[in-house]
Amino acid sequence: MNLADRLRELAKRLPPGASLTLTRDGLLGLATEHGDPDQPLGRPDFTIAELAARFYRSPSTVRGWCERGRFEGAYKLNGRDWRIPPAGVDAFLAEQRGEHTVTPLGSWRLVGRAGVARP
């Protein structure tokens, strides 16, 4: 049974006119319960606390890294809590190992000012 069939079955159990709030975890659970094994699910985005434990740093340090743009694709969930995608963590680790360089945010300002003559 695929995901569409599972959702259809769930909808048939609801009374007419009813609505349903399905959490992200609930939807992922439905998708993996009888999902297609050929389609792997991606890892969920990391929280500040998870990365702080992983890197042996304080949460405020990891939060500062997010605010300075050290993690590609990091975003605030509901305008409050940071979430960092696994690809952003991988890029951060690659940068730390010196595998590739990431242009820091705001470096365009330095380039723009280089051509400006100062009195």
Rosetta silent file (secondary structure, phi, psi, omega in degrees, C-alpha in Angstrom):
SEQUENCE: MNLADRLRELAKRLPPGASLTLTRDGLLGLATEHGDPDQPLGRPDFTIAELAARFYRSPSTVRGWCERGRFEGAYKLNGRDWRIPPAGVDAFLAEQRGEHTVTPLGSWRLVGRAGVARP
SCORE:     score description
SCORE:     0.000 S_00000001
   1 L     0.000  127.372 -179.231    0.000    0.000    0.000 S_00000001
   2 L   -87.330  177.440 -176.375    1.513    3.349   -1.014 S_00000001
   3 H   -61.049  -41.535  179.925    1.293    6.679    0.799 S_00000001
   4 H   -60.851  -41.294  178.889   -1.698    7.873   -1.227 S_00000001
   5 H   -65.613  -39.851  178.419   -3.626    4.723   -0.323 S_00000001
   6 H   -63.735  -42.628  179.403   -2.772    5.140    3.368 S_00000001
   7 H   -67.088  -38.434  177.550   -3.925    8.769    3.343 S_00000001
   8 H   -62.708  -42.686  178.481   -7.133    7.819    1.505 S_00000001
   9 H   -62.153  -42.555  178.456   -7.810    5.127    4.124 S_00000001
  10 H   -63.844  -42.232 -179.249   -7.240    7.649    6.915 S_00000001
  11 H   -65.410  -35.528 -179.906   -9.554   10.197    5.251 S_00000001
  12 H   -66.290  -25.505  179.481  -12.365    7.642    4.910 S_00000001
  13 H   -77.077  -17.870 -178.982  -12.335    7.119    8.685 S_00000001
  14 L   -81.264  146.743  175.476  -13.043   10.809    9.340 S_00000001
  15 L   -69.841  156.707  179.590  -16.611   12.096    9.540 S_00000001
  16 L   -57.812  136.054  178.766  -17.768   14.413    6.700 S_00000001
  17 L    82.883   -3.013 -179.359  -16.497   17.978    7.119 S_00000001
  18 L   -77.343  154.308  175.178  -13.843   16.989    9.675 S_00000001
  19 L  -119.620  163.913 -176.166  -10.312   18.283    9.481 S_00000001
  20 L  -140.068  131.380  173.294   -7.098   16.671   10.576 S_00000001
  21 L  -101.195  121.651 -178.428   -3.827   18.121   11.766 S_00000001
  22 L  -114.795  121.577 -179.741   -0.975   15.828   10.901 S_00000001
  23 L   -72.074  164.193  178.122    2.421   16.512   12.410 S_00000001
  24 H   -59.370  -44.474  179.700    5.608   16.229   10.391 S_00000001
  25 H   -63.887  -37.778  177.524    6.584   13.126   12.368 S_00000001
  26 H   -64.624  -42.125  178.168    3.176   11.604   11.770 S_00000001
  27 H   -65.525  -42.556  177.040    3.427   12.198    8.038 S_00000001
  28 H   -63.953  -35.846  176.826    6.937   10.738    7.939 S_00000001
  29 H   -63.577  -42.265  176.404    5.662    7.754    9.890 S_00000001
  30 H   -63.885  -39.654 -177.110    2.936    7.158    7.325 S_00000001
  31 H   -69.122  -34.005 -176.720    5.432    7.521    4.510 S_00000001
  32 H   -91.577  -20.378 -177.049    7.915    5.037    5.978 S_00000001
  33 H   -60.626  -45.590  179.133    5.442    2.510    7.346 S_00000001
  34 L  -132.278   33.149 -175.207    4.588    1.163    3.908 S_00000001
  35 L   -77.275  174.871  178.528    6.803    3.360    1.801 S_00000001
  36 L   -78.229  119.811 -177.524    8.866    2.537   -1.225 S_00000001
  37 L   -68.343  -16.723  179.232   12.212    1.100   -0.056 S_00000001
  38 L   -77.443  -12.540 -179.308   13.914    2.478   -3.174 S_00000001
  39 L  -110.138   95.620 -179.124   13.291    6.049   -2.008 S_00000001
  40 L   -71.147  143.946  175.934   15.418    6.768    1.078 S_00000001
  41 L   -82.932  143.092  177.179   14.241    9.473    3.436 S_00000001
  42 L   -74.321  161.591  176.447   16.653   12.284    4.151 S_00000001
  43 L   -70.328  148.682  176.201   17.932   12.941    7.607 S_00000001
  44 L   -72.190  159.685  179.039   15.956   15.505    9.580 S_00000001
  45 L   -67.835  148.022 -178.600   17.455   18.935   10.138 S_00000001
  46 E   -81.959  152.423  172.545   19.641   19.354   13.216 S_00000001
  47 E   -98.793  168.393  177.205   18.789   21.524   16.215 S_00000001
  48 H   -59.260  -44.202 -177.914   21.218   23.765   18.073 S_00000001
  49 H   -62.743  -40.377  179.715   21.289   21.324   21.002 S_00000001
  50 H   -64.067  -43.791 -179.735   22.112   18.353   18.757 S_00000001
  51 H   -71.611  -33.910  177.444   25.012   20.145   17.096 S_00000001
  52 H   -61.727  -42.996  178.025   26.282   21.506   20.405 S_00000001
  53 H   -67.737  -39.513 -178.610   26.494   17.943   21.735 S_00000001
  54 H   -66.333  -39.904 -177.198   28.036   16.669   18.501 S_00000001
  55 H   -96.213    2.472 -178.638   30.755   19.354   18.381 S_00000001
  56 L    55.711   46.178  178.216   31.295   19.543   22.176 S_00000001
  57 L  -126.966  165.942  177.611   30.464   23.254   22.176 S_00000001
  58 L   -77.655  154.692  177.165   27.907   25.302   24.048 S_00000001
  59 H   -58.278  -33.732  179.865   24.558   25.981   22.385 S_00000001
  60 H   -66.264  -31.959  176.589   25.372   29.707   22.337 S_00000001
  61 H   -66.654  -46.624  179.946   28.491   28.997   20.264 S_00000001
  62 H   -65.155  -39.273  177.348   26.542   26.986   17.695 S_00000001
  63 H   -61.035  -40.825  176.860   23.820   29.657   17.656 S_00000001
  64 H   -62.455  -40.002  176.495   26.507   32.265   16.929 S_00000001
  65 H   -60.515  -41.030  178.676   27.789   30.150   14.030 S_00000001
  66 H   -63.441  -45.512 -178.177   24.255   30.083   12.616 S_00000001
  67 H   -64.914  -28.948  178.562   23.864   33.839   12.993 S_00000001
  68 L   -90.272    3.418  175.318   27.179   34.414   11.200 S_00000001
  69 L    78.440   26.057 -178.784   26.169   32.138    8.313 S_00000001
  70 L   -74.493  -21.409  178.772   28.651   29.329    8.963 S_00000001
  71 L  -108.800  117.968  178.082   26.044   26.667    8.086 S_00000001
  72 L   -64.248  131.818  175.454   24.707   26.760    4.537 S_00000001
  73 L    80.951    4.685  178.827   20.915   26.647    4.473 S_00000001
  74 L   -66.075  142.722 -177.713   20.398   27.199    8.205 S_00000001
  75 E  -145.139  162.704  176.879   17.017   28.751    8.957 S_00000001
  76 E   -98.385  127.472  177.490   14.859   29.757   11.872 S_00000001
  77 E   -84.533  122.968 -177.849   11.794   27.643   12.482 S_00000001
  78 L    57.997   28.740  178.106    8.833   29.872   13.369 S_00000001
  79 L    68.827   14.217 -174.552   11.255   32.801   13.566 S_00000001
  80 L  -132.384  -59.151 -172.768   12.760   31.420   16.752 S_00000001
  81 E   -96.491  131.247  179.589   14.566   28.069   16.760 S_00000001
  82 E   -74.307  142.228  170.985   17.461   27.384   14.400 S_00000001
  83 E  -129.497  136.744 -176.727   17.416   24.328   12.169 S_00000001
  84 E  -122.902  120.356 -179.939   20.478   23.253   10.231 S_00000001
  85 L   -69.734  151.147  179.802   20.168   20.898    7.249 S_00000001
  86 H   -55.403  -36.225  178.972   22.565   17.939    7.084 S_00000001
  87 H   -63.391  -35.161  177.401   24.113   19.339    3.884 S_00000001
  88 H   -66.597  -38.242  177.766   24.984   22.531    5.781 S_00000001
  89 H   -68.263  -41.758  178.339   26.701   20.519    8.511 S_00000001
  90 H   -61.361  -42.465  178.879   28.595   18.502    5.884 S_00000001
  91 H   -65.742  -38.941  177.707   29.752   21.718    4.185 S_00000001
  92 H   -61.101  -46.200  179.968   30.793   23.163    7.560 S_00000001
  93 H   -65.823  -38.810  177.707   32.853   20.061    8.342 S_00000001
  94 H   -63.209  -39.820  177.549   34.422   20.093    4.861 S_00000001
  95 H   -64.144  -40.993  179.848   35.399   23.732    5.398 S_00000001
  96 H   -64.151  -34.250  178.004   36.935   22.842    8.767 S_00000001
  97 H   -81.037   -6.986  179.897   38.970   20.100    7.120 S_00000001
  98 L    80.469   19.047 -178.757   40.095   22.544    4.422 S_00000001
  99 L   -74.422  -33.431  173.667   38.426   20.612    1.615 S_00000001
 100 L  -155.026  157.279 -179.292   36.800   23.704    0.151 S_00000001
 101 L  -102.657  142.395  177.547   36.453   27.309    1.084 S_00000001
 102 L  -110.638  127.313  178.959   33.137   28.999    1.692 S_00000001
 103 L   -68.901  121.098 -179.200   32.930   32.702    0.974 S_00000001
 104 L   -65.565  147.372  176.877   31.862   34.342    4.225 S_00000001
 105 L   -61.314  139.671  177.611   28.715   36.406    4.158 S_00000001
 106 L    91.193   -4.451 -179.230   29.417   40.085    3.779 S_00000001
 107 H   -69.519  -21.966  177.343   32.703   39.652    1.896 S_00000001
 108 H   -62.030  -26.722  179.446   31.119   41.370   -1.124 S_00000001
 109 H   -65.672  -39.504  178.926   31.236   44.565    0.925 S_00000001
 110 H   -65.454  -39.642  179.366   35.021   44.389    1.066 S_00000001
 111 H   -65.560  -42.921 -179.532   35.210   43.862   -2.695 S_00000001
 112 H   -64.828  -33.903 -177.720   32.858   46.784   -3.310 S_00000001
 113 H   -81.281  -19.097 -176.785   34.879   49.101   -1.084 S_00000001
 114 H   -63.175  -33.293 -178.111   38.230   48.191   -2.644 S_00000001
 115 L   -87.508   -2.150 -177.688   37.503   50.278   -5.740 S_00000001
 116 L   -90.834  124.892  178.713   36.302   53.312   -3.813 S_00000001
 117 L   -77.525  135.258  179.074   38.878   56.061   -3.402 S_00000001
 118 L  -104.515  142.309 -179.035   39.036   57.483    0.076 S_00000001
 119 L   -72.309    0.000    0.000   39.871   61.128    0.727 S_00000001
